[in-house]
Every structure is written in C-alpha cells, then in structure tokens.
Amino acid sequence: MDGVEETFAELPLITIIGVETISIENFINILEYTDEVIKLKTKLGVVSIIGKNLEARSMNQEQIKIKGIIETVNFEK
C-alpha cells in the first residue's frame, strides 16, 4: 500500500468526539469564526461547524480542535 498515506496527506481529516469536540486536520484557513459558526477552507471545499459556545481550544498550521456544543457539521464544495 505504498503511496496511500501520500494520497490522503492533504485531504481534510475530521474526528468528532461525542457532541462537544471536533478535530480537523489539513485545513487551509479560517473563513468565519464566531461562537456559533466556524468555517474552514480545505482542499475539497468548506467545512462548517455550527453549534453553541464554539471555540478553538488548540490550533496550529495543520490542525484545529474545537470545543462547544456541536449541532451540525456541513461540507460545501
């Protein structure tokens, strides 16, 4: 399976833990940031996290971890 990791290396990886934590890897930038909506640009489109009391708890150039009450995760091309 050579090359499999390289094929997925730049694609967004979304991990949801319960209803209060979401981690998104491989995003390009933040398009919108409020306590109710966070929109992230990725290579495949825009990932929107909608909820209440949303905040980025940790972030670096490759990953963002968001905490709050997550109601909806949406993907737009």
C-alpha positions in Angstrom: 0.0 0.0 0.0 2.8 2.4 -0.9 1.5 5.9 -1.6 -1.7 5.5 0.3 -0.7 7.9 3.1 0.6 10.3 0.5 -2.7 10.2 -1.4 -4.7 11.3 1.7 -2.0 13.5 3.2 -3.6 16.8 2.1 -7.2 15.8 2.4 -9.2 17.0 5.5 -9.5 14.5 8.3 -12.4 15.2 10.6 -12.7 13.5 14.0 -15.8 14.0 16.2 -15.6 13.0 19.8 -19.1 13.0 21.4 -21.1 16.2 20.8 -18.6 18.6 22.3 -15.2 18.2 20.5 -14.2 18.1 16.8 -10.7 18.0 15.4 -10.0 18.9 11.8 -6.6 18.3 10.2 -5.3 19.6 6.9 -7.4 22.8 6.6 -6.1 25.8 4.7 -7.5 28.7 6.6 -10.4 30.0 8.8 -13.1 31.7 6.8 -15.5 32.6 9.6 -15.2 32.4 13.4 -17.9 33.1 15.9 -19.2 31.3 18.9 -22.0 29.8 16.8 -20.3 29.1 13.4 -16.7 28.2 12.4 -16.0 27.7 8.7 -12.7 26.3 7.5 -11.4 26.2 3.9 -10.0 22.8 2.8 -8.7 21.5 -0.5 -12.1 19.9 -1.1 -14.3 22.8 0.0 -15.6 24.4 3.1 -16.3 22.6 6.4 -18.8 24.4 8.6 -19.2 23.6 12.3 -22.5 25.0 13.7 -23.4 25.0 17.4 -23.2 27.0 20.6 -20.2 28.3 22.6 -17.8 27.1 20.0 -14.1 28.0 20.5 -10.8 26.8 19.1 -9.0 25.2 22.1 -5.8 24.4 20.2 -4.6 25.2 16.7 -1.5 25.0 14.6 -0.9 25.2 10.8 -2.3 21.7 10.3 -4.9 21.0 12.9 -7.6 22.8 14.8 -9.5 21.4 17.8 -12.9 23.0 18.5 -14.9 22.6 21.7 -18.5 23.6 22.4 -22.0 22.1 21.7 -21.7 20.8 18.2 -25.1 20.7 16.4 -24.2 20.4 12.7 -21.1 19.6 10.6 -21.6 20.6 7.0 -19.4 20.2 3.9 -19.8 22.5 0.9 -17.9 22.1 -2.4 
